[in-house]
Amino acid sequence: MNPLPALAAAASEKATQSGPTLAVSDLRISAKRDRKSVELLRGVSFHVASGETLALVGESGCGKSITSLAVMGLLAPGLSMSGEVALTDAGGRIDLVALSAAERRKLCGRRLGMIFQEPMTSLNPMQRVGDQIAETLTTHGICSRQEAARRAVAMLDRMGIADPGRRALALPHELSGGMRQRVMIAMAMIGEPDLLIADEPTTALDVTVQAQILELIRDLSRERGMATLFISHDLAVVADIADRVAVMYAGEIVETGPIDQVLDAPLHPYTIGLIASRPALSTERRARLSAIFGAVPEPGRRPQGCAFHPRCSLAKPGLCDVGDVPLKRFDGRDVRCLRVGERVQA
């Protein structure tokens, strides 16, 4: 039995557009270390269709956040990137990699929205939070300043913030961590973007507010056909919101497929370990939790062959520790495992 609730049985029906809204192909990111090039991402490819939510999951350090920053064009200086990142709709195709800074600013907030992981470092400490939320609307000429201020207060109210009119006049340091997180979400969503990238958006929120935010994201997805790239380590949240899931490990995607299939019957040993390590309500108080021993390899110290093989109890010497391991199609999913076929048949 799956330890997670399979809440996305009709997930694939949400995607109504034939072509992807976001298409990432062979994305590679590297950094210089001791005069050597160190790969941080290795050929990451995925797509997110209109009205669909794709969850990106994995341990800290596996490459989730840097993938989202690459899509937004916010990589730190010194990092090099190759591959394709494109936004498509009925009006055509936009190559996000080729955009100038000025061209990208025209898209950010209106067509591209991002909820950052650290609200205290992402908000302007000298500007009232209501003004920061309204800025998207005024910058893109969507409405007047008065109307933008009104909509900012209304959005804070939708975020579950009490006395939103007074809170809109506050500076970031005057709010709690959970409130700042909700301000970040309001900033990303007030422009009703075509693509929303949410990097751990509900980490600092209690379960009641978390459910409210997830419902708001779902509403926008249904109403506007918004595509969502949802990054999280919380598999219960992922099961609640995602249509499909891509599991990352050591800068690569190791398994991707419909959320209910991946969580009910994971194929890659790493995905199996992630799901098994999550405590369930039925877990006895003194029972030992399952764990994946070891750690994600540091960039530049990636092992030969399958990057997961040193931590995998199913690894086969002479097979899993040599050469590159490609993604292969199996049971309607893409899996980066050489032994998946023989394991399932056994």
N, C-alpha and C positions, 0 to 999 in steps of 0.2 A: 504493500500500500504506500502511496505517496504521503509523506509527512506534511505536505503543504496542501492547502485548499486549491483545487483546480477550478478557478473561477472564470476561465476564459474559453469556454467550450465553443462559443460562436465567434471567436476572435477574428478569424480571417474575413468574416463578412463585413467588418468595419471599413476595410480599405476599398474605396469606391473608385479610385482613379487608376487607370490602366498602367500608367507610367509612374515611376517613383518620384516623390517630391524631393527627397534627398538621395543622392547616389554617391557613395564613396568607393573608389576603386584603387586597389594596390597602394594604399597609403603607407608611406615609409617615412619615419622621422629618426634622425640621428644627431648625435652631439659629439663634439671633439673632447677627448680626454687623453692627456699625455700624448698629444700629437696623433692620436689614433681616433678613427671614427667608430663610435659606439651606437649600435642600433637600439632605439627605444620602442619603435613600432616596426613590425615586419609584415608588410603586405596585407594590411587590414582592408577588408571589403565588406560593405553591407549597404542596404537601401532601406529607406523608410517611406512608405506610401502615404498619400493624402488620407487623413482620418485614422491613421494607424499609430500605435505606440510600440516602439522597439526598445526593450530594456537591455542595457549593457551591464553585465554583472561580473564580479571577480574580486579577488583579494586586493588589498591596498598595494599599489606598486605594479599592477598588471597592465596599466596603460589606458584605463577608462577616461580619466580626466584630460590627459594630454590629447586623446582622440577628439574630445569635445572642443578643446581649445584650438586644435588644428582646423576643425570645421568652421569655427568663428573667426579664424585668422588672427588669433591672439597668442601665438607661440612666442616664447621668450627669445630675445636676440641670441644668436649663436647656434640655434637649432636649424637644421636643414630639413626640408620636406620635399617629397616627390609623390606623384600619384595624382588622382583626379578627385575633386570634390565639386559636385554640380547640383544646382537647384533647378528643378523643372516644373513647369505648369503649362496651362493652355497657351500662354503667351510665348513660350519658348524655353531655352536652356541658358542658365547663367553659370559660367565657370567661376566658382568662388576663389579658386587659387589665383586666377589671373587678374582679379580686381585690384585697383589702386586703393589706397587708404580712404580717399574721398568717396569713391564709388561704394566701398563697403559701408561707410557711415550712413549712406542713404538707405541701405537695407536693414541695418541694425536697429532693433526696436520696432520696426514696421513689418518687415518680412522675416527677420531672424530675431528670436528672443532667447536669452540665456539666463537661467537661475544659477548663480555662482555658489560654490560650496561655503565660502567664508564671507558672510555679509558684512562683518565689521571692517574688513579690508577692501570691500567692494563699494561701500557707500561713502559718499563725500562727507567727512566729519564736520564741515563748516556750512552745510546746506540743509535746510529743513527737509524732512523725508517726503512731505507732500509735494514740495517743489521738484524733488528728484523723480517722483513717480510721474508728475505732470509733464516733465521735460520731453518725454517721448512724443506726446501729443502736440506740443507747441513746436518742437524742432521739425517735425514732418508736416506741419501746417494742417493737422487734422481738425483742430478746433481752436477757439479763442483761449486766452489765458484764463478767463473766468470759468469757462466751461471745462477746461483741463483741470483746474483746481477742484471743481465740483466732482468730476469723474474720479480724481485721485482719492477724494474722501470716500466716494461710493465703493471704490475698489478696496480700500482699507476695511470698510464694513464687510465686504464679501470675504475678506481674509479672516474674519472673526475677531477683529480688534475692537475692543470696547471704546466708546467715546472717540470715534475715528476723526471727528473734526478737530479735537484737541490734539490728538496724536499726530495729525498731519503737520502741526506746527512745531513738533519736537525735533531735536537734533538726534542723530543716531546713538550717541552715548547715553541719551536719556531713556532709551528703550532697552528692554530685556533682550537676551539673545534670540528667544523665540519670536519676539515682535520684529526684530531686525530681519530675521529670516522671512517673515511674512511680507515685510516691505520689499525685499528683494524679489519675491514671487510676484507681487503687485507690479513692480517696475517691468518685469519681463513680459507680463501678460496683458497690460493695459492697452498696448498697441495691437492686440489680437494678431500675433504673428502667424505666418504660414508654417514656420518651423520653430518649435520650442525645444531647446536643449536644457534639460533639468539635471543638474549635477548634485546628487544627494539633497533634493529640495526639502525633504521632511525630517531630516535628522534631528533638528533641535526642537521639534514640535511634539506636543502631547498627542495621544492617539485620537482624541476627538477632533482637534484642529487638523491633524494629518488626514483624517477621513474627509474633512471638508475641502481641503486643498486638492486631494485626488479627485473628488467629485467635480470640482471646478475645472480641472484639466480635462476630464472626460467630457464635460459639457461643451467646452470650446472645441474639442476634437470632433464631436458630433455636429455642432452647429456650423462650424466654419471649415471642416475638413482639415483641421490643423494636424500636421505631422509632429510627433513627439519622440525625441531621443531621451530616454529616461535612464539615468545612471544611478545605480544603487547597489549596496551590499545586502540590503534587507530583502530576502526572497519572499517573505510574506507580502510586502508592499508590491513587489514585482508581480506576484501572482494575482494581485488585485487589480492592477492597472494595465499590464502589458498584453499586447496581442502576440508578439514574438519576442524571443530572447536570444541574445548573443553572449556567450560566455567567453571571457578573455583570460588569458594566462601568458605571462612573460611577453607581452607585446603582440600577441597573436590571438585571433579568434579560434577557439578549439571546438566549439559546437554552437550551432544556431538552428532554430526551428520554432514552430508554434509553441506558445508558452505551456499549454496543457500537456503536449507531448513530451517536452523536455523535462518538465517537473514531475510528470507521472512516471516516465520511463527514460531517465537520462542514459546516454550512450558513452560519453567520454568519461574516463576514470576520475578526472578532476571535477566534472559536474556531479558525478555520483558522490564524491567526497563532500562537496559543498552542501548538497541537500541533506546528506546523512549527518552532517555536523550541526545542523540546526535543531535546538531542543523543541520538543513537541509538548502539548498540554498533558499528554499521557505519560511523559517521562517521569519515572519515579524520582523522589527527592534525592536519594543517595546514589542514583545510577550514574555511571561514568559516561560522559558524552563522547561521541565519536569525534575524531580529530584527524586532520591531514598533517602528518608530521613533516618537519622541515619548513622552508620558506621559499617564496618566489625568488629566483636567481636575480642577482644584481645585473644591471645593464653592463655588457662587456664580459660577463662570466656565465653566459648562457651555455648549457651543456650541448654537446653534439647530439644530433638526432632529435627525438621528441624532448621538448624543454621540460616536460613533466616527469620524464622517466625516472629520475633519482628519487622521487617521492611516490612512485606508483608501484603498488604491490603486484600489478599484472604485467609489468615491463618484462620483455624477453631480451636477454643479452644477444648481441649480434643482429638484432632487428630494430629495436626501439632506440638504440643508442648510436646509430649511424645514419648519415644522410639527412636530408630534409623530409619532413612529413607533410604531405599536401592534404588539403581538405578533400574529402570524398563524400559523395552522395550515398546515404544509407537510410532506408526507412523514412524517406521524405525529409531528411535533415542533412546538414553538412557537418561532418565530424572529422577532426584532425587526430585520428588514431588508426594505427596499422592493424590492430588486432580486433577492431570492433566487430567485423563480420564473424570471425571464428568464435568470439565470446558469446554473441547473441545466439548463434546456431547451437553452441554447446548447452 
